[in-house]
Amino acid sequence: MGTTFRNDVTGNDEHAIVGVSPNGRGVVGVSQIAYGVSGDSNKSAGVRGTSVDGRGTEGWSTNAEGIVGISKNGNGVWGQADKATGVLGTSQSGVGVWGRSETNEGIHAETNSVQTAALAAISLNVGSGHAAILGEHRGNNAGVLGRSLNGAGVWGFSQNGEAVHGETHSPQTAAIAAFNLNRPARPR
């Protein structure tokens, strides 16, 4: 394997390679079949990008993923922001954010806020015939499950339509069933 350039340093604050440019790219790596730029570290980030007004790190691809994060025991991708969105996914014709797991939740949402929901779905197309949230179970369990310790398990509200709508093709069960399981003891 040929090496075009190599610079070994031993100091803690020394940089092996520094690329500086006032208007162009500081460092450019090009490869036809391998990594254009590779960074490895045992204790810190393999590759780090910082910027004041631009993107810290950016990945582009024509036919594959722009950025891929892989970890055996940690988070594959971590997004953190003080006031903006931690992770943002947008797509023109595909899914904005896709979550999948073999043995756990595909998407998990939590919040400590007293004013907002842990998960919010809003359909912006007023002419859409689909629900903002779709729950589907391909077995024998519920498509949507709502639980609450002291409040309503499921709340339905509508300005002009049905607050709750239920349909079934079953010849034996009701479209909507409600049971109060807290039955007072009968006097003897």
N, C-alpha and C positions, 0 to 999 in steps of 0.2 A: 504494500500500500504506500503510495507516494504522499509526501507531505509538502505542500506548497510553502507554508509558513508555520513556525512554532516558536512560542516565547514562554519560557517557564519563569515563574516568580515564586518567591518563598515568603514574602512579607504579608501580614494580615491585611494591610490597607493598599496593597499594590494591585494594579489591574494588568492582566496579561495582555489584553488588547483594548485599545480605546479608539473609537472612531468618531470624529467630529466633523460636522458640516453645517455651514450657516443656512443653507437653503435645500440641500439634498439629503439623501439617506446617510446616516452615520455609518452603518454597516450593512452590506448586502451579501447574502449567501445564495448561490444558485446550484441546483443539482437536477439531473434528469431523472434519476430513479431513487435517490435517497433524500435525507433531510437537507434542506437548503441551509438551515442554521440549527444546531443542536446545543442544548445547555443541560448540564448535569450537576447536581449537588446532593450531598448526603444530609445536610441539615437545613438548608435554605431553599428558596425557589430555584428550579432549574433555569427558568427564563423569567425575567421581570421586565415589565414595560411601565413607564411612568410618563405622565403628561399633565400640563396645567390646564389647557383648554381643549386638547384632543383626546382621542381614545388611548388608554394606557396600553392595551394590546388589541390587535385587530387581526382577524383571520379571514381570508378570502378563498373561495373555491368555486369552480364552475360546475362540477358534477359530484363532489363529495362534501363532507362536513367542513364548514368554515373553521370551527374550533371543536376539539374533542378533549374531554377531561376524563381520565381513567384513574381509579384508585382502588386498591384491594380492601382497605379498612377505613379510609376517610371518604369525604365527599368527592364525587367525580367533578362536579362544578360547584363553586361557591360564589354567590353574588351578595354583596353587602353595600348598602348606601345609607347615609344619614337621613336624607330628606327625599331622595328620589326612589325609583323602583329598584329593588335588589336584583331581580332577574327579569328581563323583558324579552318576550318572544313575539315576533310578528311574522306574518306570512301573507302573501298575496292570494294564494289559492290553496295552501296546505294548512295544517294545524299550527296554531301559534305556539303552543306549549304542549308537549307530549310527555306523559309520565307513565312508566310501566314497571311493574315489579312482579317477580314470580311468587313470592311468599308474603309480601307486605302491601301497604297501600300504594297505588299508582301515583296519587297526588295527596299530600297531607298539608293541611293549613291550620295554623294556630295564630291567635292574637290575644294581647292583653288589653286591647282598647275597649272602652266602655261605650263607644259611639259607632263602631263599625263592625261588620261581620267578619268572621274568619275567612269566609270564601264568598265572593260576589261574582255573579254572572249576569251580564246585561246584554240583551240583544238590541243593537242600534238600528236595525232595519225594521221600520214600522210596518212594512208590507210582508214581513216574513211569516210563514205559516208554521214555524217550528218554535219549540219552547226554548227559553234561555238556558235551562238546565235539563238534561236528559239522563235519566237513570235506567239502566237496562241490566237485568240479571238473566243469564242464559241457562239457569238451572231452575230450582223451585223456591228461591228466596225472593225477598222484596227488591224491587228496582230502586226504591228510595226509602231510606230509614231516617226518621227524625227522633232524637232523644233530648230530654231536658229534665233537670232535677226539680225545678220549681215552676218553670214556664211551660208554654205550649211545645209539644214535640214537633208538630208541624203547623205552620200558620199559613192560611191562604187569604189573600186580599185582592180585590179587583175593583176598578172604578166603574166599569160598564159590563163586565162579563162575569162568569161564574168564579167564585172564589176557589172552589174545589170541584173538579169534574172527574167522575169515575166511570169507566166502561168495562164490561166483561162479556166474553162469549160463553162463559161457563153456565151450564144448566142447573148447577147446584149451589153456587155461591153468589152473594150480592156484589154489586159494583162497588159499594162503600159499606164497610162494617165498622161499628164503633162499640166498644165495650168498656164499662166502668168496673175495674177489677177490685176496687176498694169497697167491699160490701160490708155494711155494719152487721154485727152479730145479732141474730134474732133473739128476742126475749124468750126466756123459758117460762 
